[in-house]
Amino acid sequence: MINLEDKKEELQNLEQNLAIYKESIREVAEEILNGKVSKYPVFIASREEVNLGRMIIDKEELALEWNIFASTLEEFVRRNIVPESKLEAFRQHYKNPLAHICLFTIIDGQTAGFIFIPYE
């Protein structure tokens, strides 16, 4: 998990960016769910491009600071970001994907973690 106090400024900036495109993220989550791709959509927020998921929001195109990528829990398990041994615990903590964004946030290249942000 991310230490929220140490990264408060970064997370506030991310939340300001997310306010602009939460609805777009929700639409992608619905596509993942409705298409039965996964029951666990995961979005990645990073200032840099990452080799994980598929970019859905390019910061350069929108003149923002964060890229957003769409992925799934299954990809995180395949890549061992979420180890098999932690899979059940992750599922228990996972929130309703129609009410919350599951966001894997990469803050500075070294600090990363999951946070859940309500759409409303």
C-alpha positions in Angstrom: 0.0 0.0 0.0 1.1 3.6 -0.6 2.0 5.7 2.4 -0.6 8.4 1.9 1.1 11.0 4.1 4.4 10.9 2.3 2.8 11.2 -1.1 -0.1 13.5 -0.3 0.8 16.1 -2.9 1.2 13.6 -5.7 -2.0 11.9 -4.9 -3.9 15.2 -4.8 -2.6 16.0 -8.2 -3.6 12.6 -9.4 -7.1 13.1 -8.0 -7.4 16.4 -9.8 -6.5 14.7 -13.1 -8.9 11.8 -12.4 -11.8 14.2 -11.9 -11.5 15.1 -15.6 -11.7 11.6 -16.9 -13.4 9.4 -14.3 -16.4 8.8 -16.6 -14.1 7.5 -19.4 -12.5 5.1 -16.9 -15.9 3.9 -15.7 -16.9 3.2 -19.3 -13.8 1.1 -19.9 -14.5 -0.7 -16.6 -18.0 -1.5 -17.8 -16.6 -2.8 -21.1 -14.2 -5.1 -19.3 -17.0 -6.4 -17.1 -19.7 -6.6 -19.7 -17.4 -8.3 -22.2 -16.5 -10.8 -19.5 -12.9 -10.0 -19.9 -12.5 -9.9 -16.1 -14.5 -9.3 -13.0 -11.5 -7.3 -11.7 -10.6 -4.3 -13.9 -7.4 -2.6 -12.7 -6.3 0.8 -13.9 -2.7 2.0 -13.8 -1.8 5.7 -13.2 1.7 6.7 -14.2 3.5 9.8 -15.3 5.6 7.6 -17.6 4.6 5.0 -20.1 4.5 1.5 -18.7 4.5 -1.9 -20.3 1.4 -3.0 -18.5 -2.2 -2.9 -19.7 -3.4 -0.8 -22.6 -3.1 3.0 -22.6 -6.6 4.6 -22.5 -5.7 8.1 -21.6 -2.5 9.8 -22.9 -1.4 12.7 -20.7 0.2 14.4 -23.7 -3.0 14.5 -25.7 -4.9 16.0 -22.8 -2.1 18.2 -21.5 -2.3 16.5 -18.1 0.3 14.9 -15.8 -0.9 11.2 -15.6 -1.3 8.5 -18.2 -4.0 5.9 -17.5 -3.8 2.3 -18.6 -6.5 -0.4 -18.4 -5.6 -3.9 -17.2 -7.1 -6.7 -15.2 -6.2 -8.6 -12.0 -5.4 -11.6 -14.2 -2.6 -9.7 -16.0 -1.3 -8.6 -12.6 -1.2 -12.2 -11.5 0.5 -13.4 -14.8 3.2 -10.8 -14.3 3.5 -11.6 -10.6 2.7 -8.1 -9.5 0.0 -9.8 -7.4 1.4 -13.1 -6.3 -0.9 -16.2 -6.4 -0.5 -16.4 -2.6 -2.0 -12.9 -2.2 -4.8 -13.4 -4.8 -7.6 -14.2 -2.3 -6.7 -11.4 0.0 -6.7 -9.0 -3.0 -10.1 -10.2 -4.1 -11.5 -9.7 -0.5 -10.2 -6.0 -0.5 -11.3 -5.3 -4.0 -14.3 -2.9 -4.2 -17.2 -2.8 -6.5 -15.7 -1.8 -9.9 -18.8 0.2 -10.9 -18.5 2.3 -7.8 -14.7 2.5 -7.3 -11.6 2.8 -9.5 -9.1 0.2 -8.6 -5.9 2.2 -9.3 -2.4 0.8 -9.3 -0.5 4.1 -8.9 3.1 4.4 -9.8 4.3 7.6 -8.2 8.0 8.1 -8.7 9.2 4.9 -10.4 9.9 3.3 -7.0 6.7 3.9 -5.1 3.7 2.0 -6.3 0.5 0.6 -4.8 -3.2 0.0 -5.1 -5.7 2.6 -4.1 -9.5 2.6 -4.6 -11.1 5.9 -5.6 -14.9 6.4 -5.7 -16.4 7.5 -9.0 -18.8 9.9 -7.2 
